[in-house]
Amino acid sequence: MNVKKIGIWVDHKEAFLVSLQGDQTEVAHIESNADSHYKPSGGWKASGTSIAQSVSKEQTADERLKHQLHQYYQQIAAEAGKADRVYLCGPGAAKTELEKEMTKDKSRHAKIESVETCDKMTEKQVVAKVKSFFHVPARLS
């Protein structure tokens, strides 16, 4: 029986999912389409309220970003749920946020073997790192 393994490099903008099964390697690319962080300008208060308009707009933008990232992590977790073994890596907080999303479903959490910090990488570098983690010879593609 072939065990399906998935290595995921993730940040807030994009994710590379490297699926390994037998001698097959597949790479999927998922973009988050999340808005960049809102940068308020000014700080004038709205009439009739004690909350600055920019603060109110920033809170709305933060909630929208949080919702967009949640959908992005759900999409990645759905793909990772098809694997028997999962490896997560990435440069920032996205990898741990994805891990938390996946731990909501206990069956997915058991599949996570490691979560590591790594720099921004090209698709080929991600494939090489995932193969190295799962001890797959580089010649198998």
N, C-alpha and C positions, 0 to 999 in steps of 0.2 A: 504494500500500500504506500502510495506517495503522500508525503506530508506536505501540505501547502504552507509556505512561509511568506510573510509579507514584512518588508522593511519600509518604514515611512520616515522620510525627511520632511519636516513641516515647519513653517513659520506663518505669520499672520497673513501673508500675501498668497502663498502657494504651497502645494504639497506634491511630493513625488512618491508614488507607491510602487515599490518593486516587488512583484510576485514571483516566487520561485516554486516550481513544482516539477520534480523529476529533473529533466534536463531543459525544461522550458523556463524562459525569463520574459516577463512582461512588465512594461513600465507604463503607469498611468499618471497623468498630470492633472491636478485639480487646482483651480484658482478660487480664492475666497470671495472675490468681488466685494470685499468689505471696504467701506469708506475709510479714508485715512482719518487720523485723529483730528477732531475739530479744533481749530486755533482761533479763539475769539479775538476780535479787535474792539478796542474801546472798553467801556465798562459803565455806560450810562444806565441809569435805572429806568425801568418801564414806569409809565405813569400809573399811580395807584398801587404799586407793589414795592416791597422792600428788597426784592431779589433783582439783581442786575440782569438786564436782558441777555448779556453775553453768558452769564452763569446758567441761566435757564436754557439757552440754546445749547450750551455745552453738555448739560445733563441729558437733553433730548438726543443729541448726537452720540453721547456715550452709550445710551440705552440702545440706540439703533445699531451701533457697532457691536455691542454685546450680543444682540439678537442675530446679526449677520454671522458673527463668528460661531455662535451656537449651531446654526444651520450648516456651516462649513464643517465643523467637527462631526456633526451627525452624518454628513455625507461620507467623510473619511472613515468613521467608525463602522458604517454599514459595509464598506468594502473590506475593512480589516476583520469584520466578523466572519467573513468567508474563509479565513485562514485558521490553521491549527497553532501556529506560532507567530508572534508579532514582536517586532523590534522598532522602537521609536527613537528618533534623533532629530536635532535641530538646534539653531543658534539662540533662540530666545525662550520666552515663556510658553509659546504655543504648544510645545511638546508635552509639558506638564498639564496644560489646560485640556489637551486632547486625551491624555491619560485619565484625568478626572472624569471626562465625559464618558470614556469607555468603562470606567469602574462602576458607573451607575448600573451597568448590566454585568452581574457577577461572572457570567460565562465568558464574556469578552476579557474581563480583568485577568482571569486565570491564564489567558493566552499571552499576555504581555511578559516578555522575558527580560527586557532591559529598556531603560530610558537613559539616553546619553546626550550630552551637550557636544555639538560639533558646529563648525563654521558653515557659511554659505558654500554650497557645492554645485557643480554642474551635474547634469543628469548622469553622465558616465561615472563621475566620482561617487554619486549616490549608489549606483548599481554595484560598483566595486566595493564600497563600504558594507553594503548589505550582504553581498556574497562572502566577504571576509568574516562578518559576524556569524553567519550560518555555516561557515567552513565549506563553502561550495567552491570547487576549483574554478579559476577565472576563465578557463577555456570553454566552460559550459555556458552557452548564451541562448 
